[in-house]
Amino acid sequence: MQTNWKKPVTVALEGPDQWVVIRTTQAATWALIEDWPTEEGPALDRACAVCADVMSGKRNREEARQAFIEAAIEAGIPNKE
């Protein structure tokens, strides 16, 4: 489901001052899988699991947003929440 988050998260995925706006759980999942600078970590693993749960209707989208922010912090990715 492509439902927008109440508040998007802006992250510098491709380098300093190269900001990407993440607005949905689907976009967050794609970023975590394809664009993330690290391949493992507890917050990354949790974010992937929470996003999957949200897309299958088991959790709410705000949980995915918060897990995504925590994964960005863990990976040292600058973000504007």
DSSP file (Angstrom, degrees, kcal/mol; ACC not computed):
  #  RESIDUE AA STRUCTURE BP1 BP2  ACC     N-H-->O    O-->H-N    N-H-->O    O-->H-N    TCO  KAPPA ALPHA  PHI   PSI    X-CA   Y-CA   Z-CA
    1    1 A M              0   0    0      0, 0.0     2,-0.7     0, 0.0    25,-0.3   0.000 360.0 360.0 360.0 135.6    0.0    0.0    0.0
    2    2 A Q        +     0   0    0     23,-0.1     2,-0.5    22,-0.1    53,-0.0  -0.509 360.0 154.2-102.2  61.2    1.3    3.4   -1.0
    3    3 A T        -     0   0    0     -2,-0.7    22,-0.6     1,-0.0    23,-0.1  -0.793  43.7-119.5 -94.2 129.4   -0.1    5.6    1.8
    4    4 A N  E     -A   24   0A   0     -2,-0.5    20,-0.2    20,-0.1     2,-0.1  -0.337  25.0-115.9 -65.2 143.2    1.9    8.7    2.6
    5    5 A W  E     -     0   0A   0     18,-3.8    -1,-0.1     1,-0.1    57,-0.0  -0.415  25.2-116.2 -69.3 155.5    3.4    9.2    6.0
    6    6 A K  E    S+     0   0A   0      1,-0.3    -1,-0.1    -2,-0.1    -2,-0.1   0.864 106.2  20.3 -62.3 -34.7    1.9   12.1    8.0
    7    7 A K  E    S-     0   0A   0     16,-0.0    -1,-0.3     2,-0.0    -2,-0.0  -0.972  86.5-133.5-137.5 120.4    5.4   13.7    7.9
    8    8 A P  E     -     0   0A   0      0, 0.0     2,-0.5     0, 0.0    15,-0.2  -0.220  14.6-131.8 -68.6 163.2    8.0   12.7    5.4
    9    9 A V  E     -A   22   0A   0     13,-2.5    13,-3.3     2,-0.0     2,-0.5  -0.976  12.7-152.7-117.0 129.0   11.6   12.1    6.3
   10   10 A T  E     +AB  21  80A   0     70,-2.4    70,-3.3    -2,-0.5     2,-0.3  -0.902  20.2 178.4-104.5 124.8   14.4   13.7    4.4
   11   11 A V  E     -AB  20  79A   0      9,-2.7     9,-3.0    -2,-0.5     2,-1.2  -0.925  35.5-129.7-128.3 150.4   17.7   11.8    4.3
   12   12 A A        +     0   0    0     66,-2.2     3,-0.4    -2,-0.3     7,-0.2  -0.682  44.6 155.9 -95.4  78.4   21.1   12.4    2.7
   13   13 A L        +     0   0    0     -2,-1.2    -1,-0.2     5,-0.4     6,-0.1   0.825  69.2  41.5 -76.4 -33.2   21.4    8.9    1.1
   14   14 A E  S    S-     0   0    0      4,-1.0    -1,-0.2     1,-0.4     5,-0.1   0.334 126.7 -61.5-102.3   7.4   23.8    9.7   -1.7
   15   15 A G  S >  S-     0   0    0     -3,-0.4     3,-1.9     3,-0.3    -1,-0.4  -0.695  81.7 -28.4 136.3 172.7   26.2   12.0    0.2
   16   16 A P  T 3  S+     0   0    0      0, 0.0     3,-0.1     0, 0.0    -3,-0.0  -0.282 127.5   4.3 -57.8 136.2   26.3   15.3    2.0
   17   17 A D  T 3  S+     0   0    0      1,-0.1     2,-0.6    -5,-0.0    -5,-0.0   0.679  96.8 115.6  60.9  21.0   23.6   17.8    0.9
   18   18 A Q    <   -     0   0    0     -3,-1.9    -4,-1.0     2,-0.0    -5,-0.4  -0.766  53.0-170.0-115.0  83.1   22.1   15.3   -1.6
   19   19 A W        -     0   0    0     -2,-0.6     2,-0.4    -7,-0.2    -7,-0.2  -0.491  16.5-169.0 -86.7 140.8   18.7   15.0    0.1
   20   20 A V  E     -A   11   0A   0     -9,-3.0    -9,-2.7    -2,-0.2     2,-0.6  -0.991  17.6-137.7-124.9 134.1   16.0   12.5   -0.8
   21   21 A V  E     -A   10   0A   0     -2,-0.4     2,-0.6   -11,-0.2   -11,-0.2  -0.834  12.7-160.4 -97.1 122.7   12.5   12.8    0.6
   22   22 A I  E     +A    9   0A   0    -13,-3.3   -13,-2.5    -2,-0.6     3,-0.1  -0.908  21.0 162.4-103.7 119.2   10.9    9.5    1.8
   23   23 A R  E     +     0   0A   0     -2,-0.6   -18,-3.8   -15,-0.2     2,-0.3   0.592  55.5  39.7-113.2 -15.6    7.2    9.8    2.0
   24   24 A T  E  > S-A    4   0A   0    -20,-0.2     4,-2.1     1,-0.1   -20,-0.1  -0.886  75.4-116.1-135.6 162.7    5.9    6.2    2.2
   25   25 A T  H  > S+     0   0    0    -22,-0.6     4,-2.7    -2,-0.3     5,-0.2   0.873 117.0  55.7 -64.2 -37.2    6.7    2.8    3.7
   26   26 A Q  H  > S+     0   0    0    -25,-0.3     4,-2.3     2,-0.2    -1,-0.2   0.916 108.2  47.0 -62.7 -42.9    7.3    1.4    0.3
   27   27 A A  H  > S+     0   0    0      2,-0.2     4,-2.4     1,-0.2    -1,-0.2   0.886 112.0  51.3 -65.2 -38.4    9.9    4.2   -0.5
   28   28 A A  H  X S+     0   0    0     -4,-2.1     4,-2.7     2,-0.2    -2,-0.2   0.919 109.3  50.0 -63.7 -43.9   11.5    3.5    2.9
   29   29 A T  H  X S+     0   0    0     -4,-2.7     4,-2.1     1,-0.2     5,-0.2   0.929 110.4  49.8 -60.4 -46.0   11.8   -0.2    2.1
   30   30 A W  H  X>S+     0   0    0     -4,-2.3     4,-3.1     1,-0.2     5,-0.6   0.924 112.0  48.1 -59.6 -45.1   13.3    0.5   -1.3
   31   31 A A  I  X>S+     0   0    0     -4,-2.4     4,-1.5     1,-0.2     5,-0.9   0.913 110.9  51.0 -62.5 -43.3   15.9    2.8    0.3
   32   32 A L  I  <5S+     0   0    0     -4,-2.7    -1,-0.2     3,-0.2    -2,-0.2   0.865 119.6  35.9 -62.8 -36.6   16.8    0.3    3.0
   33   33 A I  I  <5S+     0   0    0     -4,-2.1    -2,-0.2    -5,-0.2    -1,-0.2   0.898 131.3  24.0 -84.5 -43.3   17.3   -2.5    0.5
   34   34 A E  I  <5S+     0   0    0     -4,-3.1    -3,-0.2    -5,-0.2    -2,-0.2   0.819 129.8  28.3 -96.6 -34.5   18.8   -0.7   -2.4
   35   35 A D  I  <<S+     0   0    0     -4,-1.5    -3,-0.2    -5,-0.6    -4,-0.1   0.460  79.4 122.7-113.6  -2.5   20.5    2.5   -1.2
   36   36 A W      < -     0   0    0     -5,-0.9    -4,-0.1    -4,-0.2   -23,-0.0  -0.378  54.6-143.2 -70.7 138.7   21.6    1.9    2.4
   37   37 A P  S    S+     0   0    0      0, 0.0     2,-0.3     0, 0.0    -1,-0.1   0.646  84.1  52.7 -76.8 -13.6   25.3    2.4    3.1
   38   38 A T        -     0   0    0      1,-0.1     3,-0.1     3,-0.0    -2,-0.1  -0.857  63.9-155.4-118.8 157.1   25.4   -0.5    5.6
   39   39 A E  S    S+     0   0    0     -2,-0.3     2,-0.3     1,-0.2    -1,-0.1   0.539  75.1  25.6-107.9  -9.3   24.3   -4.1    5.1
   40   40 A E        +     0   0    0      4,-0.0    -1,-0.2     5,-0.0     3,-0.1  -0.992  59.1 121.5-152.3 160.3   23.6   -5.0    8.7
   41   41 A G     >  -     0   0    0     -2,-0.3     4,-2.8     1,-0.1     5,-0.2  -0.623  60.8-101.7 154.5 148.8   22.7   -3.6   12.1
   42   42 A P  H  > S+     0   0    0      0, 0.0     4,-2.3     0, 0.0     5,-0.2   0.887 120.7  46.7 -60.1 -41.4   20.0   -4.1   14.6
   43   43 A A  H  > S+     0   0    0      2,-0.2     4,-2.6     1,-0.2    28,-0.3   0.880 112.8  50.3 -70.4 -36.1   18.1   -0.9   13.7
   44   44 A L  H  > S+     0   0    0      2,-0.2     4,-2.4     1,-0.2     5,-0.2   0.940 111.9  47.5 -63.9 -47.2   18.3   -1.7   10.0
   45   45 A D  H  X S+     0   0    0     -4,-2.8     4,-2.1     1,-0.2    -2,-0.2   0.913 113.7  47.9 -60.0 -43.0   17.0   -5.3   10.6
   46   46 A R  H  X S+     0   0    0     -4,-2.3     4,-3.1    -5,-0.2     5,-0.2   0.919 109.9  52.0 -65.0 -43.6   14.2   -3.9   12.7
   47   47 A A  H  X S+     0   0    0     -4,-2.6     4,-2.6    20,-0.3     5,-0.2   0.911 109.7  49.2 -61.2 -42.5   13.3   -1.3   10.1
   48   48 A C  H  X S+     0   0    0     -4,-2.4     4,-2.0     2,-0.2    -1,-0.2   0.918 114.0  46.2 -61.9 -43.0   13.1   -3.9    7.4
   49   49 A A  H  X S+     0   0    0     -4,-2.1     4,-2.2     2,-0.2    -2,-0.2   0.912 113.3  48.2 -67.0 -43.0   10.9   -6.1    9.5
   50   50 A V  H  X S+     0   0    0     -4,-3.1     4,-2.6     2,-0.2    -2,-0.2   0.918 110.5  51.5 -65.4 -42.7    8.6   -3.2   10.6
   51   51 A C  H  X S+     0   0    0     -4,-2.6     4,-2.4    -5,-0.2    -1,-0.2   0.917 110.0  49.7 -60.1 -42.7    8.2   -2.0    7.0
   52   52 A A  H  X S+     0   0    0     -4,-2.0     4,-1.3     1,-0.2    -1,-0.2   0.914 111.0  49.9 -61.9 -42.1    7.3   -5.5    5.9
   53   53 A D  H  <>S+     0   0    0     -4,-2.2     5,-2.9     1,-0.2     6,-0.8   0.895 110.1  50.6 -63.4 -40.0    4.7   -5.7    8.7
   54   54 A V  H ><5S+     0   0    0     -4,-2.6     3,-1.5     4,-0.2    -2,-0.2   0.924 108.9  50.9 -64.3 -43.4    3.2   -2.3    7.7
   55   55 A M  H 3<5S+     0   0    0     -4,-2.4    -1,-0.2     1,-0.3    -2,-0.2   0.756 111.1  48.8 -68.3 -23.0    2.9   -3.4    4.1
   56   56 A S  T 3<5S-     0   0    0     -4,-1.3    -1,-0.3    -5,-0.2    -2,-0.2   0.370 120.1-109.7 -96.4   5.9    1.1   -6.6    5.2
   57   57 A G  T < 5S+     0   0    0     -3,-1.5    -3,-0.2    -4,-0.2    -2,-0.1   0.601  87.7 114.7  84.8  11.8   -1.3   -4.6    7.5
   58   58 A K  S   <S+     0   0    0     -5,-2.9     2,-0.3    -6,-0.2    -4,-0.2   0.664  78.9  23.8 -90.0 -17.1    0.2   -5.8   10.8
   59   59 A R  S    S-     0   0    0     -6,-0.8     2,-0.2    -9,-0.1    -2,-0.2  -0.869  85.3 -99.3-138.9 171.1    1.5   -2.4   12.0
   60   60 A N    >>  -     0   0    0     -2,-0.3     3,-1.1     1,-0.1     4,-1.0  -0.620  31.4-113.9 -96.9 159.5    0.8    1.2   11.4
   61   61 A R  H 3> S+     0   0    0      1,-0.3     4,-2.1    -2,-0.2     5,-0.1   0.758 111.4  64.4 -64.2 -27.0    2.8    3.5    9.1
   62   62 A E  H 3> S+     0   0    0      1,-0.2     4,-2.4     2,-0.2    -1,-0.3   0.847  98.2  56.2 -66.2 -31.8    4.1    5.7   11.9
   63   63 A E  H <> S+     0   0    0     -3,-1.1     4,-2.3     2,-0.2    -1,-0.2   0.889 107.6  48.5 -64.4 -38.3    6.0    2.7   13.3
   64   64 A A  H  X S+     0   0    0     -4,-1.0     4,-2.4     2,-0.2    -2,-0.2   0.913 110.3  51.4 -66.7 -42.5    7.7    2.3    9.9
   65   65 A R  H  X S+     0   0    0     -4,-2.1     4,-2.2     2,-0.2    -2,-0.2   0.936 112.3  45.6 -59.5 -47.7    8.6    6.0    9.8
   66   66 A Q  H  X S+     0   0    0     -4,-2.4     4,-2.2     1,-0.2    -1,-0.2   0.903 112.9  49.8 -65.2 -41.4   10.1    5.8   13.3
   67   67 A A  H  X S+     0   0    0     -4,-2.3     4,-2.1     1,-0.2   -20,-0.3   0.877 109.5  52.8 -64.4 -37.3   12.0    2.6   12.6
   68   68 A F  H  X S+     0   0    0     -4,-2.4     4,-2.2     2,-0.2    -2,-0.2   0.919 108.9  49.1 -63.3 -44.3   13.4    4.2    9.4
   69   69 A I  H  X S+     0   0    0     -4,-2.2     4,-2.3     1,-0.2    -2,-0.2   0.918 110.5  50.8 -61.3 -44.3   14.6    7.2   11.3
   70   70 A E  H  X S+     0   0    0     -4,-2.2     4,-2.4     1,-0.2    -1,-0.2   0.877 109.7  50.4 -62.8 -38.0   16.3    4.9   13.9
   71   71 A A  H  X S+     0   0    0     -4,-2.1     4,-2.1   -28,-0.3    -1,-0.2   0.884 109.2  51.7 -67.1 -38.3   18.0    3.0   11.1
   72   72 A A  H  X>S+     0   0    0     -4,-2.2     5,-2.7     2,-0.2     4,-0.6   0.913 110.4  48.3 -63.8 -42.3   19.3    6.2    9.5
   73   73 A I  H ><5S+     0   0    0     -4,-2.3     3,-1.1     1,-0.2    -2,-0.2   0.934 110.6  51.3 -62.8 -45.9   20.7    7.3   12.9
   74   74 A E  H 3<5S+     0   0    0     -4,-2.4    -1,-0.2     1,-0.3    -2,-0.2   0.883 112.2  46.6 -57.4 -40.2   22.4    3.9   13.3
   75   75 A A  H 3<5S-     0   0    0     -4,-2.1    -1,-0.3    -5,-0.1    -2,-0.2   0.502 114.1-116.6 -83.8  -4.2   24.0    4.2    9.8
   76   76 A G  T <<5 +     0   0    0     -3,-1.1    -3,-0.2    -4,-0.6    -2,-0.1   0.766  60.2 155.2  75.2  25.2   25.1    7.8   10.4
   77   77 A I      < -     0   0    0     -5,-2.7    -1,-0.3    -6,-0.2   -64,-0.1  -0.756  45.9-121.9 -87.5 122.4   22.9    9.1    7.6
   78   78 A P        -     0   0    0      0, 0.0   -66,-2.2     0, 0.0     2,-0.3  -0.368  40.3-179.6 -59.9 140.1   22.0   12.8    8.1
   79   79 A N  E     -B   11   0A   0    -68,-0.2     2,-0.5   -60,-0.1   -68,-0.2  -0.988  31.6-151.3-144.6 154.5   18.2   13.2    8.3
   80   80 A K  E      B   10   0A   0    -70,-3.3   -70,-2.4    -2,-0.3     0, 0.0  -0.950 360.0 360.0-122.3 106.2   15.6   15.9    8.7
   81   81 A E              0   0    0     -2,-0.5    -1,-0.1   -72,-0.2   -70,-0.1   0.465 360.0 360.0 -97.2 360.0   12.6   14.4   10.3
